[in-house]
Amino acid sequence: MNELLTLLENDSRLTSADIARMLDKETGDIKKMIEKYESDGVILGYKTIIDWDKTDKEYVSALIELKITPQQNHGYDHVAEMIYNYPEVESLYLMSGSFDLAVMIEGKTMREVAFFVAEKLATLEYVTETATHFVLRKYKDKGIVYGAVPTDDRGNIL
């Protein structure tokens, strides 16, 4: 039931009872469906989204674009496996367009991220080019809006 999965993906705060009401189903049936999706590996996990800017944790996020040479008989998969096994890697995507892989990582400082790219990613045999983009501010992540967006009225004439 794609409706159930869409609801779960869009709002992890929904309870089984909430979903049952929305889909006109019994709560027990929804719980069983969720358990089946979990056991079948359709639902891979649940994660809390935290606005780290509201804490005292120092961190930096970056998106790293990688151009790689695909391997014979393995394509991009073998290189992707090497990359996603690094604990710094939060997300990894095969992309279309001007680069092949998009890597999302977090580190304590920009320097730490830069060293990770220079020492770990750029040195991989099949990586031919990297481009690092530091995240300056998160406005929305995984469907969740981060706080109120400040308005800029400098262009307004009174």
PEFEN-V809170 format. One record per pair of residues at least 12 apart in sequence whose ideal C-beta (glycine too) atoms are under 10 Angstrom apart, sorted by the first residue. I is the first residue (numbers start at 1). J is the second residue. Records with the same first field share a line. If there is no record, write none. Layout:
I->J + J
This chain:
1->23 + 25 + 29 + 30 + 33 + 37
3->19 + 22 + 23 + 25
4->16 + 19 + 20 + 22 + 23 + 25 + 29 + 30 + 33 + 34 + 37 + 43
5->33 + 34 + 37 + 42 + 43
7->19 + 22 + 23 + 30
8->30 + 34 + 37 + 43 + 46
9->43 + 142 + 143
10->142 + 143 + 144
11->143 + 144
12->46 + 47 + 48 + 49 + 142 + 143 + 144
13->144
14->30
15->27 + 30 + 31
16->28 + 29 + 30 + 31 + 32 + 33 + 34
17->30 + 31
18->30
19->31 + 33 + 34
20->33
47->142
49->138 + 141 + 142 + 143 + 144 + 146
50->141 + 144
51->138 + 141 + 144 + 146 + 147
52->106 + 138 + 146
53->137 + 138 + 146 + 147
54->146 + 147
57->108
58->107 + 108 + 109
59->106 + 107 + 108 + 109 + 112 + 113 + 135
60->105 + 106 + 107 + 108 + 109 + 110 + 111 + 112 + 113 + 114 + 134 + 135 + 136
61->90 + 104 + 105 + 106 + 107 + 113 + 133 + 134 + 135 + 136 + 137 + 138 + 141
62->88 + 90 + 103 + 104 + 105 + 106 + 107 + 110 + 112 + 113 + 114 + 116 + 117 + 132 + 133 + 134 + 135
63->91 + 93 + 102 + 103 + 104 + 105 + 131 + 132 + 133 + 134 + 135
64->83 + 89 + 92 + 99 + 101 + 102 + 103 + 104 + 105 + 113 + 116 + 117 + 121 + 122 + 130 + 131 + 132 + 133 + 134
65->95 + 97 + 98 + 99 + 100 + 101 + 102 + 103 + 129 + 130 + 131 + 132 + 133
66->79 + 80 + 83 + 92 + 95 + 99 + 100 + 101 + 102 + 103 + 117 + 121 + 122 + 124 + 126 + 127 + 128 + 129 + 130 + 131
67->98 + 99 + 100 + 101 + 126 + 127 + 128 + 129 + 130 + 131
68->80 + 83 + 94 + 99 + 100 + 101 + 121 + 124 + 125 + 126 + 127 + 128 + 129 + 130
69->100 + 125 + 126 + 127 + 128
70->100 + 126
71->125 + 126
74->126
75->94
76->94 + 95 + 100 + 101 + 126
77->94
78->126
79->100 + 101 + 124 + 125 + 126 + 127
80->92 + 93 + 94 + 100 + 101 + 103
82->120 + 121 + 124 + 125 + 126 + 127
83->101 + 103 + 105 + 120 + 121 + 124 + 127
84->101 + 103
86->103 + 105 + 116 + 120 + 121
87->105
88->103 + 104 + 105 + 106 + 107 + 112 + 113 + 116 + 117 + 120 + 121
89->103 + 104 + 105 + 106 + 116 + 120 + 121
90->103 + 104 + 105 + 106
91->103 + 104 + 105
92->104 + 105
98->129 + 131
99->129 + 130 + 131
100->126 + 127 + 128 + 129
101->121 + 127 + 130
102->133
103->116 + 117 + 121 + 130 + 132
104->135
105->117 + 120 + 121 + 132
106->135
110->132 + 134
113->132 + 134
114->132 + 134
116->132
117->130 + 131 + 132
118->130 + 132
137->149
